[in-house]
Amino acid sequence: MRATSWRRTLSTAAAATLAASVAGCSEDPQSTSGPLPPPKSHFATTTRQVGVPFTDGFETIVIPDGVTRLRLLSVEAVGDPDLELIGWKIADDRRRFGSIQFMPWPPRDDLLAPESIVDGPGYSVRVTPELRESGLELLLGMRPTSTGYLERRGLRLTYEADGERHRVFFDAGLYVCAEPDPVPQARTSECPDPQDVGREPHMGPG
């Protein structure tokens, strides 16, 4: 997968905190049910201009053995309301690269075959061996609407696997330094880690 080196994976201690937070959470248990596995906890940082949307394309939906048909219903961003999820698409097994972390919105990149990009809501597919091997790349349109240090704690994906509805939480943090002026490409990686500004990466739903 093509991803910048500052995508961070949370530590073993953080994973233990995540388990405790999930155990004590009062959410509908469907939020973590079903066959789709959540990824290992991780987060990224980036600097962006207020009001300018961008694509976060790091997340991949892994389809395990036993699932023969998959339908994606919705994706919700959990975190600061000033970091909006304005839309989402899917890159299927026709894409030329496993995962591309950041790009403009709507998504476009030389390594994404245009025919591989399809609308996300309602996407339905019979799972082939090729799709099971490649997975589906989530292309998330994100837009900061105020200046400051904005946090997306994770994502909730609602889907149907072989006709049964489930929800899964992706502990996929995104921390955005939102600035009022245009941000050169060379500066998009300058946003500090949350610990460096007195925050801890949020772990788990809720």
C-alpha positions in Angstrom: 0.0 0.0 0.0 1.3 3.5 -0.7 1.0 5.4 2.6 3.2 8.1 4.2 5.5 7.0 7.0 3.6 9.1 9.6 0.6 6.8 9.7 0.9 5.6 13.2 -0.2 2.3 14.8 -1.3 2.3 18.4 0.7 0.4 21.0 -0.1 -2.8 22.9 -1.0 -0.6 25.9 -3.4 1.4 23.7 -5.0 -1.8 22.5 -5.7 -2.8 26.1 -7.3 0.6 26.7 -9.4 0.0 23.6 -10.6 -3.3 24.9 -11.6 -1.7 28.2 -13.4 1.2 26.5 -15.4 -1.2 24.3 -16.3 -3.4 27.2 -17.7 -0.3 29.1 -19.4 1.2 26.1 -23.2 1.5 26.1 -23.5 1.5 22.4 -25.6 -1.0 20.4 -23.5 -4.1 20.3 -24.3 -4.4 16.6 -21.6 -1.7 16.1 -18.9 -4.4 16.5 -20.8 -7.4 15.2 -20.5 -9.4 11.9 -17.8 -11.0 9.8 -15.9 -7.9 8.6 -12.7 -7.5 10.7 -11.8 -4.1 12.0 -8.3 -2.9 11.2 -5.6 -2.6 13.9 -6.0 0.8 15.7 -4.1 3.6 13.9 -4.1 7.3 13.2 -2.7 9.9 10.8 -2.0 13.6 10.9 -2.2 16.1 8.1 -2.3 19.9 7.5 -5.1 21.2 5.3 -6.9 24.4 4.4 -10.2 25.2 5.9 -13.1 24.5 3.4 -11.0 22.5 1.0 -12.1 18.9 0.8 -9.6 16.0 0.5 -9.7 12.2 0.2 -8.5 9.9 3.0 -8.0 6.6 1.1 -6.1 4.6 3.7 -8.8 2.3 4.9 -9.4 -1.1 3.3 -12.4 -3.3 3.8 -11.1 -6.9 4.1 -13.7 -9.5 3.1 -13.1 -12.8 4.9 -13.9 -16.3 3.7 -17.5 -17.3 4.1 -19.0 -14.0 2.9 -20.4 -14.5 -0.6 -22.3 -11.2 -1.1 -21.6 -7.8 0.5 -23.6 -4.6 0.5 -22.3 -1.4 1.9 -25.0 0.9 3.5 -23.4 3.8 5.3 -20.2 5.2 6.7 -20.2 7.7 9.7 -17.3 9.7 10.9 -17.0 9.8 14.7 -15.3 13.0 16.1 -15.3 16.7 15.8 -18.3 18.0 13.8 -16.0 20.6 12.2 -14.2 17.7 10.4 -17.0 16.7 8.0 -17.4 13.5 6.1 -19.0 14.9 2.9 -19.1 11.8 0.8 -17.6 8.4 0.2 -16.7 6.1 -2.7 -15.2 2.7 -3.2 -12.2 1.6 -5.3 -12.8 -2.0 -6.2 -10.5 -4.8 -7.4 -9.8 -3.0 -10.7 -7.6 -0.4 -9.0 -3.9 -0.4 -9.8 -2.6 0.1 -6.2 -3.7 -1.3 -2.8 -4.2 2.0 -1.0 -3.5 5.7 -1.5 -3.6 7.7 1.6 -4.3 11.3 0.6 -5.5 12.8 -2.7 -8.0 15.5 -3.8 -11.8 15.1 -3.5 -13.4 13.8 -5.6 -10.7 11.1 -5.6 -8.3 11.0 -8.5 -4.8 9.6 -8.8 -2.7 8.0 -11.6 -2.7 4.7 -9.7 -6.5 4.6 -9.4 -8.1 3.3 -12.6 -11.1 5.6 -13.2 -13.4 2.6 -13.8 -12.5 1.2 -10.3 -14.1 4.1 -8.5 -17.8 3.6 -7.7 -20.3 5.2 -5.4 -20.2 3.8 -1.9 -23.7 4.0 -0.5 -25.7 0.9 -1.6 -22.7 -0.7 -3.3 -23.5 -4.4 -3.7 -21.2 -7.1 -5.0 -20.9 -10.8 -5.3 -17.5 -11.6 -3.7 -15.1 -13.1 -6.2 -11.6 -14.5 -5.4 -10.1 -11.4 -6.9 -12.1 -9.1 -4.7 -11.4 -11.2 -1.6 -7.7 -10.9 -2.3 -7.7 -7.1 -3.0 -10.4 -5.9 -0.6 -12.2 -2.6 -1.1 -10.5 0.7 -0.7 -12.7 3.3 1.2 -12.3 6.7 -0.3 -13.6 9.2 2.3 -14.2 12.8 1.4 -13.2 14.9 4.4 -13.5 18.7 4.8 -12.4 20.9 7.8 -14.9 23.7 8.4 -13.0 25.7 11.1 -9.4 26.4 12.0 -7.6 24.5 14.7 -6.7 20.9 15.6 -9.6 18.7 14.5 -10.1 15.1 15.3 -11.8 12.2 13.7 -11.7 9.4 16.2 -12.9 6.6 13.9 -15.5 5.3 11.4 -18.7 3.3 11.7 -19.5 1.1 8.7 -23.0 -0.3 8.3 -23.2 -3.2 5.9 -25.0 -6.4 4.9 -23.2 -9.7 4.6 -25.3 -12.3 2.8 -28.4 -10.4 3.7 -27.7 -9.8 7.4 -27.1 -6.3 8.7 -24.0 -5.5 10.8 -21.9 -2.6 12.0 -18.2 -2.4 12.6 -16.1 0.3 14.1 -12.8 1.3 12.5 -10.5 2.8 15.1 -9.0 4.9 12.4 -8.0 8.3 13.8 -7.4 11.4 11.7 -6.0 14.6 13.2 -6.1 17.7 11.0 -4.3 21.0 11.5 -6.8 23.3 9.7 -5.4 26.6 8.5 -7.1 29.6 6.9 -4.6 29.9 4.0 -3.7 27.5 1.2 -1.3 24.7 2.3 1.5 23.8 -0.1 1.8 20.0 -0.7 5.2 20.0 1.0 3.5 21.2 4.3 0.6 18.7 4.4 2.7 16.3 6.6 3.7 18.9 9.2 0.7 18.5 11.6 2.0 17.1 15.0 0.9 13.9 16.6 -1.9 14.3 19.2 0.4 13.5 22.1 2.6 16.5 21.1 -0.3 18.9 21.5 -1.6 17.5 24.8 -4.1 15.0 23.4 -4.3 11.2 23.5 -5.4 9.3 20.4 -9.0 8.2 21.0 -9.3 4.4 21.0 -12.6 2.6 20.4 -16.1 3.7 19.7 -18.2 6.2 21.6 
